[in-house]
Structures are given as structure tokens and as C-alpha cells.
Amino acid sequence: MQEAKVDLLLGHYEQAIQLLATHHFHNWEGYGEIHDVYADAQVLQGETAFRAGRFQEAVKDYAAALEYPENLEVGRPYREARLPLK
């Protein structure tokens, strides 16, 4: 996971997403930092696409940030801190 965090910090969003998509992670219960890295990479990649005028690509990246891929072993919380309350 550290490599994905470094890629994220360096602005290599696609590399971070690729790493997170191609590996299976084993997490302790209640530890969801790996999903934060995944969501940040997706949102930042979406921002890059948006600024370049690639709006449909940006929407796909933003939507992917809301997903919880099984290989990350992080479940969807009852309340998501990044989303507004309903």
C-alpha cells in the first residue's frame, strides 16, 4: 500500500489505481486507509480529466471513487464521511 501512497503523492494517479486494482490486500477490521488512497487517486485522476475537458472520463473516475472493490477488503461503512448527510 505504501507504493500506492507514494504514487498518489507524486501525482501518478493512474499508477496508484493500477497497483490497487491488481493486488489483493488483507486488512485488519476497522482499518480502511487503503480505500482512502483508492478514492483519493480516483478523485484526483477525475480532476485531471475534468481540467483537460474530458468530462465523461472525469465522471467515470468520480463514480469509481464511490466503489468498494473486493480486493481492498474494505466494506462500505454505514455512514460515509466523504458524502453529505441525507
N, CA, C and O atoms as a GROMACS GRO file, in nm:
protein
  344
    1MET      N    1   0.081  -0.118   0.000
    1MET     CA    2   0.000   0.000   0.000
    1MET      C    3   0.087   0.126   0.000
    1MET      O    4   0.046   0.229  -0.054
    2GLN      N    5   0.202   0.119   0.059
    2GLN     CA    6   0.290   0.236   0.065
    2GLN      C    7   0.328   0.285  -0.074
    2GLN      O    8   0.338   0.406  -0.097
    3GLU      N    9   0.348   0.193  -0.165
    3GLU     CA   10   0.383   0.231  -0.302
    3GLU      C   11   0.269   0.310  -0.366
    3GLU      O   12   0.294   0.407  -0.438
    4ALA      N   13   0.146   0.268  -0.342
    4ALA     CA   14   0.030   0.340  -0.396
    4ALA      C   15   0.021   0.480  -0.336
    4ALA      O   16  -0.013   0.575  -0.405
    5LYS      N   17   0.052   0.492  -0.207
    5LYS     CA   18   0.051   0.624  -0.143
    5LYS      C   19   0.157   0.716  -0.204
    5LYS      O   20   0.132   0.834  -0.224
    6VAL      N   21   0.273   0.661  -0.232
    6VAL     CA   22   0.380   0.740  -0.293
    6VAL      C   23   0.339   0.784  -0.432
    6VAL      O   24   0.358   0.900  -0.469
    7ASP      N   25   0.282   0.691  -0.511
    7ASP     CA   26   0.234   0.727  -0.645
    7ASP      C   27   0.131   0.839  -0.636
    7ASP      O   28   0.132   0.933  -0.716
    8LEU      N   29   0.042   0.830  -0.540
    8LEU     CA   30  -0.061   0.931  -0.521
    8LEU      C   31   0.002   1.067  -0.490
    8LEU      O   32  -0.035   1.168  -0.550
    9LEU      N   33   0.097   1.069  -0.398
    9LEU     CA   34   0.163   1.194  -0.360
    9LEU      C   35   0.244   1.255  -0.475
    9LEU      O   36   0.259   1.376  -0.483
   10LEU      N   37   0.295   1.170  -0.563
   10LEU     CA   38   0.373   1.218  -0.677
   10LEU      C   39   0.286   1.259  -0.795
   10LEU      O   40   0.336   1.309  -0.896
   11GLY      N   41   0.155   1.238  -0.782
   11GLY     CA   42   0.066   1.273  -0.892
   11GLY      C   43   0.053   1.166  -0.997
   11GLY      O   44   0.002   1.191  -1.106
   12HIS      N   45   0.099   1.046  -0.966
   12HIS     CA   46   0.089   0.933  -1.059
   12HIS      C   47  -0.039   0.855  -1.027
   12HIS      O   48  -0.033   0.740  -0.982
   13TYR      N   49  -0.152   0.918  -1.051
   13TYR     CA   50  -0.280   0.861  -1.011
   13TYR      C   51  -0.312   0.731  -1.082
   13TYR      O   52  -0.360   0.636  -1.020
   14GLU      N   53  -0.285   0.725  -1.212
   14GLU     CA   54  -0.314   0.604  -1.288
   14GLU      C   55  -0.231   0.486  -1.236
   14GLU      O   56  -0.281   0.374  -1.228
   15GLN      N   57  -0.105   0.511  -1.202
   15GLN     CA   58  -0.019   0.405  -1.147
   15GLN      C   59  -0.072   0.357  -1.013
   15GLN      O   60  -0.074   0.237  -0.986
   16ALA      N   61  -0.115   0.449  -0.928
   16ALA     CA   62  -0.170   0.412  -0.798
   16ALA      C   63  -0.295   0.327  -0.816
   16ALA      O   64  -0.312   0.225  -0.748
   17ILE      N   65  -0.383   0.369  -0.906
   17ILE     CA   66  -0.506   0.294  -0.931
   17ILE      C   67  -0.475   0.156  -0.987
   17ILE      O   68  -0.536   0.057  -0.947
   18GLN      N   69  -0.380   0.149  -1.078
   18GLN     CA   70  -0.340   0.020  -1.136
   18GLN      C   71  -0.287  -0.074  -1.028
   18GLN      O   72  -0.324  -0.192  -1.024
   19LEU      N   73  -0.203  -0.023  -0.941
   19LEU     CA   74  -0.148  -0.104  -0.833
   19LEU      C   75  -0.260  -0.154  -0.741
   19LEU      O   76  -0.262  -0.272  -0.703
   20LEU      N   77  -0.350  -0.066  -0.706
   20LEU     CA   78  -0.459  -0.103  -0.616
   20LEU      C   79  -0.557  -0.201  -0.682
   20LEU      O   80  -0.619  -0.282  -0.613
   21ALA      N   81  -0.569  -0.194  -0.813
   21ALA     CA   82  -0.662  -0.282  -0.885
   21ALA      C   83  -0.605  -0.421  -0.910
   21ALA      O   84  -0.680  -0.516  -0.928
   22THR      N   85  -0.472  -0.433  -0.910
   22THR     CA   86  -0.411  -0.561  -0.948
   22THR      C   87  -0.355  -0.640  -0.831
   22THR      O   88  -0.294  -0.745  -0.851
   23HIS      N   89  -0.374  -0.592  -0.710
   23HIS     CA   90  -0.326  -0.663  -0.592
   23HIS      C   91  -0.442  -0.688  -0.496
   23HIS      O   92  -0.540  -0.615  -0.494
   24HIS      N   93  -0.427  -0.793  -0.417
   24HIS     CA   94  -0.526  -0.824  -0.313
   24HIS      C   95  -0.466  -0.782  -0.180
   24HIS      O   96  -0.354  -0.821  -0.146
   25PHE      N   97  -0.541  -0.702  -0.106
   25PHE     CA   98  -0.493  -0.651   0.023
   25PHE      C   99  -0.570  -0.717   0.136
   25PHE      O  100  -0.690  -0.742   0.124
   26HIS      N  101  -0.501  -0.745   0.245
   26HIS     CA  102  -0.562  -0.803   0.364
   26HIS      C  103  -0.558  -0.698   0.474
   26HIS      O  104  -0.451  -0.655   0.516
   27ASN      N  105  -0.675  -0.658   0.520
   27ASN     CA  106  -0.683  -0.550   0.618
   27ASN      C  107  -0.736  -0.599   0.751
   27ASN      O  108  -0.811  -0.696   0.759
   28TRP      N  109  -0.694  -0.530   0.856
   28TRP     CA  110  -0.749  -0.554   0.989
   28TRP      C  111  -0.888  -0.493   0.994
   28TRP      O  112  -0.918  -0.398   0.922
   29GLU      N  113  -0.971  -0.548   1.079
   29GLU     CA  114  -1.105  -0.496   1.094
   29GLU      C  115  -1.100  -0.350   1.140
   29GLU      O  116  -1.025  -0.316   1.232
   30GLY      N  117  -1.178  -0.266   1.076
   30GLY     CA  118  -1.184  -0.126   1.113
   30GLY      C  119  -1.074  -0.041   1.051
   30GLY      O  120  -1.069   0.080   1.076
   31TYR      N  121  -0.987  -0.100   0.971
   31TYR     CA  122  -0.878  -0.026   0.909
   31TYR      C  123  -0.911  -0.005   0.762
   31TYR      O  124  -0.906  -0.099   0.683
   32GLY      N  125  -0.945   0.118   0.726
   32GLY     CA  126  -0.988   0.142   0.589
   32GLY      C  127  -0.904   0.241   0.513
   32GLY      O  128  -0.950   0.296   0.413
   33GLU      N  129  -0.782   0.266   0.558
   33GLU     CA  130  -0.697   0.366   0.492
   33GLU      C  131  -0.674   0.333   0.345
   33GLU      O  132  -0.662   0.424   0.263
   34ILE      N  133  -0.667   0.206   0.311
   34ILE     CA  134  -0.642   0.167   0.173
   34ILE      C  135  -0.753   0.220   0.082
   34ILE      O  136  -0.726   0.259  -0.032
   35HIS      N  137  -0.876   0.221   0.130
   35HIS     CA  138  -0.984   0.275   0.049
   35HIS      C  139  -0.971   0.426   0.034
   35HIS      O  140  -1.005   0.480  -0.072
   36ASP      N  141  -0.922   0.494   0.134
   36ASP     CA  142  -0.898   0.639   0.124
   36ASP      C  143  -0.797   0.668   0.012
   36ASP      O  144  -0.815   0.763  -0.065
   37VAL      N  145  -0.692   0.589   0.005
   37VAL     CA  146  -0.592   0.607  -0.100
   37VAL      C  147  -0.656   0.581  -0.237
   37VAL      O  148  -0.634   0.656  -0.331
   38TYR      N  149  -0.736   0.476  -0.246
   38TYR     CA  150  -0.806   0.442  -0.370
   38TYR      C  151  -0.899   0.555  -0.412
   38TYR      O  152  -0.896   0.598  -0.528
   39ALA      N  153  -0.981   0.604  -0.319
   39ALA     CA  154  -1.077   0.709  -0.351
   39ALA      C  155  -1.005   0.839  -0.389
   39ALA      O  156  -1.045   0.907  -0.484
   40ASP      N  157  -0.900   0.873  -0.316
   40ASP     CA  158  -0.824   0.994  -0.348
   40ASP      C  159  -0.765   0.986  -0.489
   40ASP      O  160  -0.770   1.082  -0.565
   41ALA      N  161  -0.709   0.871  -0.523
   41ALA     CA  162  -0.650   0.854  -0.656
   41ALA      C  163  -0.756   0.869  -0.765
   41ALA      O  164  -0.731   0.933  -0.868
   42GLN      N  165  -0.873   0.811  -0.742
   42GLN     CA  166  -0.980   0.820  -0.842
   42GLN      C  167  -1.029   0.965  -0.857
   42GLN      O  168  -1.048   1.013  -0.968
   43VAL      N  169  -1.048   1.033  -0.745
   43VAL     CA  170  -1.097   1.171  -0.750
   43VAL      C  171  -0.993   1.263  -0.816
   43VAL      O  172  -1.028   1.346  -0.899
   44LEU      N  173  -0.868   1.247  -0.779
   44LEU     CA  174  -0.764   1.332  -0.837
   44LEU      C  175  -0.743   1.303  -0.986
   44LEU      O  176  -0.716   1.395  -1.063
   45GLN      N  177  -0.756   1.178  -1.025
   45GLN     CA  178  -0.750   1.146  -1.168
   45GLN      C  179  -0.869   1.208  -1.240
   45GLN      O  180  -0.856   1.257  -1.352
   46GLY      N  181  -0.985   1.206  -1.175
   46GLY     CA  182  -1.103   1.271  -1.231
   46GLY      C  183  -1.084   1.421  -1.245
   46GLY      O  184  -1.126   1.479  -1.345
   47GLU      N  185  -1.021   1.483  -1.148
   47GLU     CA  186  -0.994   1.627  -1.155
   47GLU      C  187  -0.903   1.659  -1.273
   47GLU      O  188  -0.922   1.758  -1.343
   48THR      N  189  -0.804   1.574  -1.294
   48THR     CA  190  -0.712   1.593  -1.407
   48THR      C  191  -0.788   1.584  -1.539
   48THR      O  192  -0.768   1.666  -1.629
   49ALA      N  193  -0.875   1.484  -1.551
   49ALA     CA  194  -0.954   1.468  -1.672
   49ALA      C  195  -1.050   1.586  -1.690
   49ALA      O  196  -1.068   1.636  -1.801
   50PHE      N  197  -1.110   1.630  -1.581
   50PHE     CA  198  -1.204   1.742  -1.588
   50PHE      C  199  -1.136   1.868  -1.638
   50PHE      O  200  -1.187   1.938  -1.725
   51ARG      N  201  -1.020   1.898  -1.582
   51ARG     CA  202  -0.946   2.018  -1.622
   51ARG      C  203  -0.900   2.013  -1.768
   51ARG      O  204  -0.879   2.116  -1.831
   52ALA      N  205  -0.886   1.890  -1.820
   52ALA     CA  206  -0.846   1.873  -1.959
   52ALA      C  207  -0.967   1.870  -2.052
   52ALA      O  208  -0.953   1.854  -2.174
   53GLY      N  209  -1.087   1.886  -1.995
   53GLY     CA  210  -1.208   1.888  -2.077
   53GLY      C  211  -1.262   1.750  -2.111
   53GLY      O  212  -1.352   1.738  -2.194
   54ARG      N  213  -1.209   1.647  -2.049
   54ARG     CA  214  -1.256   1.510  -2.073
   54ARG      C  215  -1.361   1.476  -1.966
   54ARG      O  216  -1.334   1.402  -1.872
   55PHE      N  217  -1.479   1.533  -1.983
   55PHE     CA  218  -1.581   1.530  -1.879
   55PHE      C  219  -1.639   1.392  -1.852
   55PHE      O  220  -1.663   1.356  -1.737
   56GLN      N  221  -1.662   1.313  -1.956
   56GLN     CA  222  -1.717   1.179  -1.935
   56GLN      C  223  -1.617   1.090  -1.862
   56GLN      O  224  -1.654   1.010  -1.777
   57GLU      N  225  -1.491   1.105  -1.896
   57GLU     CA  226  -1.386   1.030  -1.826
   57GLU      C  227  -1.381   1.072  -1.679
   57GLU      O  228  -1.364   0.988  -1.590
   58ALA      N  229  -1.397   1.201  -1.654
   58ALA     CA  230  -1.396   1.252  -1.517
   58ALA      C  231  -1.511   1.194  -1.437
   58ALA      O  232  -1.493   1.154  -1.322
   59VAL      N  233  -1.629   1.188  -1.497
   59VAL     CA  234  -1.745   1.133  -1.427
   59VAL      C  235  -1.722   0.986  -1.391
   59VAL      O  236  -1.758   0.943  -1.282
   60LYS      N  237  -1.661   0.910  -1.482
   60LYS     CA  238  -1.630   0.769  -1.453
   60LYS      C  239  -1.533   0.757  -1.336
   60LYS      O  240  -1.549   0.670  -1.251
   61ASP      N  241  -1.432   0.844  -1.333
   61ASP     CA  242  -1.336   0.840  -1.222
   61ASP      C  243  -1.404   0.877  -1.090
   61ASP      O  244  -1.379   0.813  -0.988
   62TYR      N  245  -1.488   0.979  -1.093
   62TYR     CA  246  -1.559   1.019  -0.971
   62TYR      C  247  -1.650   0.907  -0.921
   62TYR      O  248  -1.656   0.880  -0.801
   63ALA      N  249  -1.719   0.841  -1.014
   63ALA     CA  250  -1.807   0.730  -0.976
   63ALA      C  251  -1.727   0.614  -0.919
   63ALA      O  252  -1.770   0.549  -0.824
   64ALA      N  253  -1.610   0.588  -0.977
   64ALA     CA  254  -1.525   0.479  -0.927
   64ALA      C  255  -1.480   0.506  -0.784
   64ALA      O  256  -1.459   0.412  -0.707
   65ALA      N  257  -1.464   0.632  -0.747
   65ALA     CA  258  -1.422   0.667  -0.611
   65ALA      C  259  -1.525   0.624  -0.507
   65ALA      O  260  -1.492   0.607  -0.390
   66LEU      N  261  -1.650   0.606  -0.549
   66LEU     CA  262  -1.756   0.565  -0.457
   66LEU      C  263  -1.765   0.413  -0.442
   66LEU      O  264  -1.840   0.364  -0.358
   67GLU      N  265  -1.689   0.340  -0.522
   67GLU     CA  266  -1.693   0.193  -0.517
   67GLU      C  267  -1.604   0.139  -0.406
   67GLU      O  268  -1.513   0.207  -0.358
   68TYR      N  269  -1.630   0.017  -0.367
   68TYR     CA  270  -1.550  -0.054  -0.267
   68TYR      C  271  -1.506  -0.188  -0.328
   68TYR      O  272  -1.571  -0.290  -0.304
   69PRO      N  273  -1.398  -0.188  -0.406
   69PRO     CA  274  -1.352  -0.312  -0.470
   69PRO      C  275  -1.323  -0.422  -0.368
   69PRO      O  276  -1.265  -0.396  -0.262
   70GLU      N  277  -1.363  -0.542  -0.400
   70GLU     CA  278  -1.346  -0.654  -0.307
   70GLU      C  279  -1.200  -0.680  -0.273
   70GLU      O  280  -1.170  -0.721  -0.161
   71ASN      N  281  -1.109  -0.657  -0.368
   71ASN     CA  282  -0.968  -0.689  -0.342
   71ASN      C  283  -0.906  -0.598  -0.236
   71ASN      O  284  -0.799  -0.629  -0.185
   72LEU      N  285  -0.972  -0.487  -0.203
   72LEU     CA  286  -0.920  -0.399  -0.098
   72LEU      C  287  -0.962  -0.446   0.041
   72LEU      O  288  -0.906  -0.402   0.142
   73GLU      N  289  -1.062  -0.534   0.046
   73GLU     CA  290  -1.114  -0.588   0.171
   73GLU      C  291  -1.158  -0.480   0.269
   73GLU      O  292  -1.134  -0.489   0.390
   74VAL      N  293  -1.223  -0.377   0.215
   74VAL     CA  294  -1.279  -0.271   0.299
   74VAL      C  295  -1.427  -0.265   0.266
   74VAL      O  296  -1.465  -0.247   0.150
   75GLY      N  297  -1.510  -0.280   0.368
   75GLY     CA  298  -1.654  -0.275   0.346
   75GLY      C  299  -1.707  -0.133   0.349
   75GLY      O  300  -1.647  -0.044   0.409
   76ARG      N  301  -1.819  -0.114   0.286
   76ARG     CA  302  -1.884   0.017   0.284
   76ARG      C  303  -1.932   0.047   0.426
   76ARG      O  304  -2.003  -0.034   0.486
   77PRO      N  305  -1.894   0.162   0.480
   77PRO     CA  306  -1.938   0.197   0.616
   77PRO      C  307  -2.086   0.236   0.618
   77PRO      O  308  -2.146   0.267   0.515
   78TYR      N  309  -2.144   0.233   0.737
   78TYR     CA  310  -2.284   0.273   0.750
   78TYR      C  311  -2.302   0.419   0.713
   78TYR      O  312  -2.400   0.457   0.649
   79ARG      N  313  -2.206   0.501   0.754
   79ARG     CA  314  -2.206   0.643   0.718
   79ARG      C  315  -2.073   0.676   0.655
   79ARG      O  316  -1.968   0.653   0.714
   80GLU      N  317  -2.077   0.729   0.535
   80GLU     CA  318  -1.954   0.763   0.466
   80GLU      C  319  -1.918   0.908   0.497
   80GLU      O  320  -1.996   0.999   0.469
   81ALA      N  321  -1.801   0.928   0.554
   81ALA     CA  322  -1.759   1.060   0.597
   81ALA      C  323  -1.744   1.158   0.481
   81ALA      O  324  -1.757   1.279   0.500
   82ARG      N  325  -1.717   1.108   0.363
   82ARG     CA  326  -1.694   1.196   0.248
   82ARG      C  327  -1.822   1.239   0.179
   82ARG      O  328  -1.819   1.327   0.092
   83LEU      N  329  -1.934   1.181   0.214
   83LEU     CA  330  -2.060   1.215   0.149
   83LEU      C  331  -2.145   1.300   0.242
   83LEU      O  332  -2.137   1.285   0.364
   84PRO      N  333  -2.225   1.389   0.187
   84PRO     CA  334  -2.313   1.472   0.272
   84PRO      C  335  -2.420   1.385   0.336
   84PRO      O  336  -2.461   1.283   0.281
   85LEU      N  337  -2.463   1.426   0.453
   85LEU     CA  338  -2.570   1.353   0.522
   85LEU      C  339  -2.701   1.376   0.450
   85LEU      O  340  -2.726   1.484   0.395
   86LYS      N  341  -2.785   1.274   0.450
   86LYS     CA  342  -2.915   1.285   0.382
   86LYS      C  343  -3.019   1.334   0.478
   86LYS      O  344  -3.135   1.350   0.441
   0.00000   0.00000   0.00000
